[in-house]
Every structure is written in C-alpha cells, then in structure tokens.
C-alpha cells in the first residue's frame, strides 16, 4: 500500500495542497471529481484535453450523481469507453493555504478527487466530442513520460496496477 504523499501545486493562481490517500471513502458530498486509470489490452488510455494535455479520463461529479456514476459518464464522454470499476485511492485537495480561496464558492475548503481502476469492456470509436481531441493507449511504464499532470497521478496508477483487474462490477 502506498504511503500518503503531499505536494503543493499552483492551479491557475490558486495554491493547493494535494495529498495522496490510499483509500477512497470520503463523504460523497466532498468528492469534487473522479478519474479513471482505464486498462484495455494491457495498456492505459489517456485523453488529450484541449487546455491540459494528456490526462486520465475524468471530471466533475454532477448534481444527483454518485462518484461511480460520474466516472462511467466521464469515461464514455472523454475516452468513448465503458467498463467495470473499483476505487483505488484519492487525492485530498486542501485550499487552507490558498489566499485566493472563495468560501462558499465552487470548491470546498477540503475536497477529494477519487481515482478508480476501470477494466474496459467496451471500446467505442473515438468521437472527439466534448473537450477531448485525442485518445491514446500507453504502456504503464511509459505513462510518466506522456501524461501531463502532477506526480500524484502516478500514485493512482501504481495503486490501480497493484489492485489487479476488477473481477466484478462495483455497485454504484
């Protein structure tokens, strides 16, 4: 099991503290986004988001969705893929030292990005709809050289690799 790891990041002028936690059970109301380490034929899918480069598929949880439902929707929208999922960990996002934090704004003072392993069962033709312009398949060992995100994403990938394939669907 991975130990907690903390980094600081500047997200568009907002200083945030990010901590990897090898568990995925925050209160649903505190989950702001979900992301999938999605496997297909031994490779991981990355999507090119117009403004962020190559990333894991994922996004915000919409009103009325569970985190699992949000992940299924995001993977279908961004990667044109469906599959079975299992939570593998989360990143705690703290704005406690962010001088630009807006109380009562879009994000809570402390929120969570939940990461899942998805084993793809249906890979559809890529449509370039929504904000994604490309989909690529990357060998796990090459992912650090391709993904354009902070290093805690590699904790999620390692956790997804360690847990092995999802044997049955997660109840959403």
N, C-alpha and C positions, 0 to 999 in steps of 0.2 A: 504494500500500500504506500502511496506517495505521501510524503510529509507535507504539511502546509508550507506554502511558499508565497512570499509577499513582494510585490514590486509597486512602484509608483509610475503613473502614466499621465500624460497630458492629452486629454481628449478635447481637442478644439478649444484650448484655453481653460479647460476645467481640470484641475489637479485631482486625481482619484487614486486611492489606494486599492490595489487588487490583490486578493488572497485566494490561492487555490485551496479548496477544501475537498478531500476525497470522500465526500458523501453528498447526497442530493435530496435533502429533505427539509428545505426551508418552507415556511408557510407560503402557500400559493400566492397570497396577496403581495408578497415581497419579491416574487420572481418577475423580473423585467424582461428577460429574453431567454431564448433557448437556442442551442446549437447542436448540430449532429456531426459526429465522426462517422461517416457513412461508408460502408465497405461493399465492394462489388468485385467479385473475382480476384480477391486478394489486394485490391487497390482501394485508395481513399479518394472520394470525389471532392474536388474543390470547385468553387464557382467564382467567376470574376465579377465583382460588384463594381458598377460604374465608378464610384467615388472611393473605393477602398482596396482595390486589387484582389488577389486570390485569397479566399477565405473559406472556412467551413460554411455549409448552408445553415441558415438560422435567422432569427429575427425576434421582434417583439411579440409578447403574448397579448392577444386582443381581448377585449371585454367579452366575458362569457366563455372563454376557452380555458381548458386546463393546459399546463405546460406540455404535456404529451400531445394533445390535440394541436397545439401551436407548432410543435416540431414537425408533425406529419404534414401540416399545411405548408410550412416554410420549405420543407424538402421537396414537396411536389411543385411549389411555385418556382423555386430557385434552381433545383437540380433535376426536376422532372423525374423524380424517383420516389418510390414507396417502399416501405419495409417494416420490419419488426424492430422495436426499440427497447433499450434498457438504460436508466440513468447511470452515469459513471462518476459524477462529481459536479462541482460548481465553483464559480468564482464569486466571492463576496466583493461587491463594489461599494466602497465607502467614500462618501463626499465630506467626511468630517473635517478634513484639512483643506477643503476647496473654498477659497474666498468668493468664488462666483456661484456657489450653490444657492438655489432659489427654494426656500421652504415652501411646501405646498405645490411645487412645480411638477414637471413631467416625471421626475425620478425621486425615489425616496432617499433619505439620508444614507441608508444602508439598504442595498438591494442585491439580488442574486441573478447570475447568468447560469442556467442549468445546462449541463452537457450530457448528451446521450450517445450511446453506440447505436447505430442503425445498421442492420444487415439488410441490404436492398433485395427485395423480392420481385420488384417490377421497375425496370429502367425504360422510361418512355423517350421518344425522340425529343431532343433539346429544342426549346421554342424561342429562346431569347426574349421572353416576356418579363414583365416586372423590371427589376433593376439589374438583372444579371445578363452579361454579354457573352460569357463563355463557360463551358464545363469541361474540366479535365480530370483524368484519373492518374493518381500519383502513387508510386510505391511508398509504403510507410517510411522507409529510411530516407527518401528524397524529400519528404514533406517540409523539413526545416529549411530547405534551400529554395522552396517555391512559395510557401504561404507568406502572406504579407500582413502579419499581425504580431502582437506581443508574445513573449516567450511562454506565458502561462498556457497558451493554446497547446503547447507541446505536452503539458501535464495531462490535459484532457485526452490527447491522442494516446499517450502512454497508458492511461487508465483504460481506454477503450480496447487497446491491444491486450492488456493484461487480463481483462474480464472474459475474453474469448467471445465466440459467436453467440447471438441471442437464440436460445433454443425454443422459446415460446413468446408470443406477443405480450407486452406489458399492458395490463388493464389501465386504460386512461381514466 
